[in-house]
Amino acid sequence: MAFNHTAFSDTHLVSSALKTNKYSHVKNCSTSVSRFILLGFPCTQEIQILLFSVFFGSYILTVIGNLCIICVMRWDHWLQTPIYILLANFSFLEIWFITSTVPNMLANLLSDTSTISFSSCFLQFYFFFSMGTTETFLSAMAFDRYLAICRPLRYPTVMTVQRCIRVGACCWTCGFLYFPLPIYLISQLPFCCLNKIDHFLCDPGPLIKLSWVPAPVTEIICATYNSVLIFSTLIFITSSYTLVIRAVLRVPSAEGRHKAFSMCGSHLAVVSLFCVSIMVLYVSPTAGNPAGIQKYVTLFYSVLTSLFNPMIYSLHNKEMKEALRKLFRTVRFSQRHGRNL
């Protein structure tokens, strides 16, 4: 696996060519473009191996951390309450969210030709954005905290386990039904024969820039979809937690205030990391975002926030930490008992 200087220079060649219309004479190649080349992170072989090790370790830790949260919720019947069911749902979603991109990125880091077929590119695009959309719809966790703290007498009747499961199913359904139109519009663009994408995944910005004709309508539609999704989620969560904070500040006990802020603070931290990152990329039309910024901000919110989430939820939650300790003690006891037998 050698460092490909041609691929590195092609990144700037394609970008500048599309900006200066140097290749404006290229005919419509959308029917012949059967695959794309993901340039990823052009660097030396040693840096690629280092990146592979870092991303592989982050992926394994993310999967293990989220699986621990799911297992603890299933094992400890005291945690089988609406908020922890939503949290387990969120952890399950995080596993698939990171799996939609990182394994392919790891394979490309070890490959000389990082190609992806046209259909696989848009399939990855669909699953990545659908699961990302499902994460924003999981603002139901904010509504759960609002009911638990601001309407404690109504909470047991409003947020039952069955209703919580239905809310989670609705989040998944809405998430996977939200983005087909923008994805379809982008897939119909006439792509340039220089089919190199300066990214590690199939993202709308680089794909739209790869089109040899301007697509302002598609860009505006994508920006509108993203803006409605992101700002409606932020407004809902901000409103819910504003009411929660007002209610918590009236609690006379310092211990009660700390317990109430524990889960709310964790959720707000996750929301801040995720929403601020995607606002940088997807609220404004894609033409205004440099490819390098898109790549690294996407890396942050798709890989690093998924790694932080299980740490935030487990380390800042007393019930979760205690349940994890009990689970690990039970596993160690079972292993020792099995060896003695």
C-alpha positions in Angstrom: 0.0 0.0 0.0 1.9 3.1 -1.3 1.1 6.7 -0.9 -0.9 7.8 -4.0 0.3 11.3 -5.0 -2.0 11.3 -8.0 -5.1 10.8 -5.8 -3.9 13.7 -3.5 -3.5 16.1 -6.4 -6.8 15.0 -8.0 -8.6 16.3 -4.9 -7.6 19.9 -5.7 -7.8 19.3 -9.5 -11.5 18.2 -9.4 -12.4 21.0 -6.9 -10.8 23.8 -8.9 -12.0 22.4 -12.2 -15.6 22.4 -11.1 -15.3 25.9 -9.8 -13.7 27.3 -12.9 -15.9 25.2 -15.3 -12.7 24.0 -16.9 -14.5 20.7 -17.6 -17.7 22.4 -18.7 -17.4 20.7 -22.1 -17.7 17.2 -20.5 -20.8 15.5 -21.7 -23.4 14.0 -19.4 -21.7 11.0 -17.9 -24.3 10.0 -15.4 -25.3 6.9 -17.4 -21.7 5.6 -17.6 -20.5 6.5 -14.1 -21.0 3.1 -12.3 -18.7 3.8 -9.3 -17.1 6.6 -7.4 -13.6 6.9 -5.9 -13.6 8.0 -2.2 -10.4 10.0 -1.7 -10.7 9.7 2.1 -7.6 10.9 3.9 -4.7 11.2 1.3 -1.5 10.6 3.4 1.5 8.4 3.7 1.3 4.7 4.5 2.4 5.2 8.1 -0.3 7.8 8.7 -2.9 5.5 7.1 -2.0 2.7 9.4 -2.2 5.0 12.4 -5.6 6.3 11.3 -6.8 2.7 10.8 -5.7 1.8 14.4 -7.4 4.9 15.9 -10.7 4.5 14.0 -10.8 0.7 14.5 -10.2 1.2 18.3 -12.9 3.9 18.4 -15.4 1.6 16.5 -14.8 -1.3 18.8 -15.1 0.8 22.0 -18.3 2.4 20.6 -19.9 -1.0 19.9 -18.9 -2.5 23.2 -20.0 0.6 25.2 -23.4 0.7 23.6 -23.9 -3.1 23.9 -23.1 -2.8 27.6 -25.9 -0.2 28.0 -28.4 -2.5 26.1 -27.4 -5.5 28.1 -27.6 -3.7 31.4 -31.1 -2.5 30.6 -32.2 -6.0 29.7 -30.5 -7.6 32.7 -31.6 -5.2 35.4 -35.4 -5.1 35.7 -35.1 -1.9 37.8 -33.9 -0.1 34.6 -36.7 -1.3 32.5 -38.4 2.1 32.6 -39.3 4.4 29.8 -36.2 6.6 30.0 -33.8 3.6 29.9 -35.8 1.9 27.2 -35.3 5.1 25.1 -31.6 5.1 26.1 -31.2 1.4 25.0 -33.0 2.3 21.7 -30.5 5.2 21.2 -27.6 2.9 21.9 -28.9 0.3 19.4 -29.2 3.1 16.9 -25.7 4.4 17.6 -24.2 0.9 16.8 -25.8 0.9 13.3 -25.1 4.6 12.7 -21.4 4.1 13.1 -21.5 0.8 11.3 -22.9 2.4 8.2 -19.7 4.3 7.6 -16.7 3.2 9.6 -16.2 -0.4 8.3 -16.1 0.9 4.7 -13.7 3.7 5.8 -11.4 1.2 7.5 -11.4 -1.0 4.3 -10.5 2.0 2.2 -7.6 2.9 4.5 -6.0 -0.5 3.7 -6.9 -0.3 0.0 -5.0 1.3 -2.9 -8.2 2.0 -4.9 -11.0 3.2 -2.6 -13.9 2.7 -4.9 -17.6 2.3 -4.2 -20.3 1.4 -6.7 -23.0 3.9 -7.6 -25.8 1.9 -5.9 -23.7 1.2 -2.8 -22.8 4.9 -2.5 -26.4 6.0 -2.4 -27.4 3.1 -0.2 -24.8 4.2 2.3 -26.1 7.8 1.9 -29.6 6.6 2.7 -28.8 4.6 5.8 -26.4 7.1 7.2 -28.8 10.0 6.9 -31.9 8.0 7.9 -30.2 6.9 11.1 -28.9 10.4 11.7 -32.5 11.6 11.3 -33.7 9.0 13.7 -31.3 10.3 16.3 -32.8 13.8 16.1 -36.3 12.4 16.4 -35.2 10.7 19.7 -35.8 14.1 21.3 -38.5 12.1 22.9 -36.0 11.6 25.7 -36.3 15.3 26.4 -40.1 15.0 26.6 -39.7 12.0 29.0 -37.6 14.1 31.3 -40.1 17.0 31.1 -43.0 14.7 32.1 -40.9 13.0 34.9 -39.8 16.3 36.5 -42.5 18.8 35.6 -45.6 16.5 35.6 -44.6 13.6 38.0 -48.2 12.7 38.9 -49.2 12.2 35.3 -45.9 10.6 34.3 -46.9 6.9 35.1 -50.1 7.2 33.1 -48.7 9.2 30.1 -45.3 7.5 29.6 -46.0 3.8 29.9 -43.6 1.2 28.7 -45.9 0.3 25.8 -46.2 3.9 24.7 -42.5 4.3 25.0 -41.9 1.4 22.6 -44.4 2.9 20.2 -42.6 6.2 20.4 -39.3 4.5 19.6 -40.9 2.7 16.7 -42.3 5.9 15.4 -38.9 7.6 15.6 -37.4 4.8 13.4 -40.2 4.9 10.9 -40.1 8.7 10.5 -36.3 8.7 10.3 -36.3 6.3 7.4 -39.1 8.0 5.6 -37.7 11.6 5.8 -34.8 11.6 3.3 -35.8 9.6 0.2 -36.7 12.7 -1.8 -33.4 14.6 -1.4 -31.5 11.4 -2.0 -33.5 10.6 -5.2 -32.9 14.2 -6.5 -29.1 13.9 -6.0 -29.0 10.5 -7.6 -30.5 11.9 -10.8 -27.8 14.6 -11.2 -25.5 14.2 -14.3 -22.2 13.4 -12.6 -18.9 14.4 -14.1 -16.6 11.7 -15.5 -14.0 12.8 -12.9 -15.9 10.6 -10.3 -13.6 11.3 -7.4 -15.3 12.3 -4.1 -13.1 14.2 -1.6 -14.6 12.5 1.4 -14.6 9.2 3.2 -18.3 8.6 2.6 -21.1 9.5 0.2 -22.1 12.9 1.5 -24.5 15.3 -0.3 -22.1 18.2 -0.5 -19.3 16.5 -2.5 -21.9 14.6 -4.6 -23.6 17.8 -5.6 -20.3 19.4 -6.4 -19.5 16.4 -8.6 -22.4 17.3 -10.9 -21.3 19.0 -14.1 -24.4 21.2 -14.1 -25.5 23.6 -11.3 -28.2 22.2 -9.1 -29.5 25.1 -7.0 -33.0 23.7 -6.6 -31.6 20.4 -5.2 -29.3 22.3 -2.9 -32.2 24.4 -1.6 -34.4 21.4 -1.0 -31.7 19.6 0.9 -30.9 22.7 3.0 -34.7 23.1 3.7 -35.1 19.5 4.8 -32.1 19.8 7.1 -33.1 23.1 8.5 -36.7 22.0 9.3 -35.3 18.8 11.0 -32.5 20.4 13.0 -34.3 23.6 14.1 -37.5 21.9 15.1 -35.5 19.4 17.1 -33.5 22.1 18.8 -36.6 24.2 19.6 -38.4 21.2 21.1 -35.4 20.1 23.2 -34.6 23.6 24.3 -38.2 24.3 25.3 -38.5 21.0 27.2 -35.3 21.5 29.2 -36.0 25.2 29.9 -39.2 24.0 31.7 -37.2 21.2 33.3 -34.5 23.6 34.6 -37.1 25.9 36.0 -38.8 23.0 37.9 -35.5 21.6 39.1 -34.3 25.0 40.5 -37.4 25.0 42.8 -36.4 21.6 44.3 -35.3 22.4 47.9 -33.0 19.4 48.2 -29.5 19.7 46.7 -29.4 15.9 46.2 -32.7 16.0 44.4 -31.5 18.8 42.1 -28.3 16.8 41.4 -30.2 13.7 40.5 -32.6 15.6 38.2 -29.7 17.3 36.4 -27.8 14.1 35.9 -29.7 12.6 33.0 -30.8 16.0 31.6 -27.2 17.2 31.5 -26.0 14.0 29.8 -28.7 14.3 27.1 -28.0 18.0 26.6 -24.3 17.3 26.1 -25.1 14.7 23.5 -27.5 16.9 21.7 -25.1 19.8 21.7 -22.3 17.7 20.2 -24.5 16.2 17.5 -26.7 19.2 16.5 -24.0 21.8 16.4 -21.9 19.6 14.2 -24.6 18.9 11.6 -25.7 22.6 11.7 -22.2 23.6 10.5 -22.6 21.3 7.4 -26.2 20.9 6.4 -28.2 24.0 7.2 -26.6 26.2 4.6 -26.5 25.2 0.9 -23.6 22.8 0.3 -21.8 25.1 -2.1 -20.5 27.2 0.7 -18.8 24.4 2.7 -15.2 23.5 1.7 -14.6 19.8 1.2 -12.0 19.6 4.0 -14.3 21.1 6.6 -17.1 18.8 5.5 -14.9 15.7 5.8 -13.5 16.5 9.3 -16.8 17.8 10.8 -18.5 14.6 9.5 -15.8 12.6 11.1 -16.4 14.3 14.4 -20.2 13.9 14.6 -20.3 10.4 13.0 -17.4 8.7 14.9 -16.3 10.7 17.9 -19.8 11.7 19.3 -20.8 8.0 18.9 -17.8 7.1 21.0 -18.6 9.8 23.7 -22.3 8.9 24.0 -22.0 5.6 26.1 -19.4 7.3 28.3 -21.6 10.3 28.9 -24.7 8.3 29.7 -22.9 5.7 31.9 -20.4 7.8 33.8 -22.8 10.5 34.7 -25.7 8.3 35.8 -25.6 6.7 39.3 -28.2 3.9 38.5 -26.4 3.0 35.3 -23.0 2.8 37.0 -24.4 0.6 39.8 -26.1 -1.7 37.3 -22.9 -2.1 35.3 -20.9 -3.0 38.4 -23.5 -5.6 39.3 -23.5 -7.1 35.8 -19.7 -7.3 35.7 -19.6 -8.9 39.2 -22.2 -11.5 38.0 -20.2 -12.2 34.9 -17.0 -12.7 36.8 -18.7 -15.0 39.4 -20.2 -17.1 36.6 -16.8 -17.4 34.9 -15.1 -18.5 38.1 -18.0 -20.9 39.0 -17.8 -22.4 35.5 -14.0 -23.0 35.8 -14.5 -24.7 39.2 -17.0 -27.1 37.7 
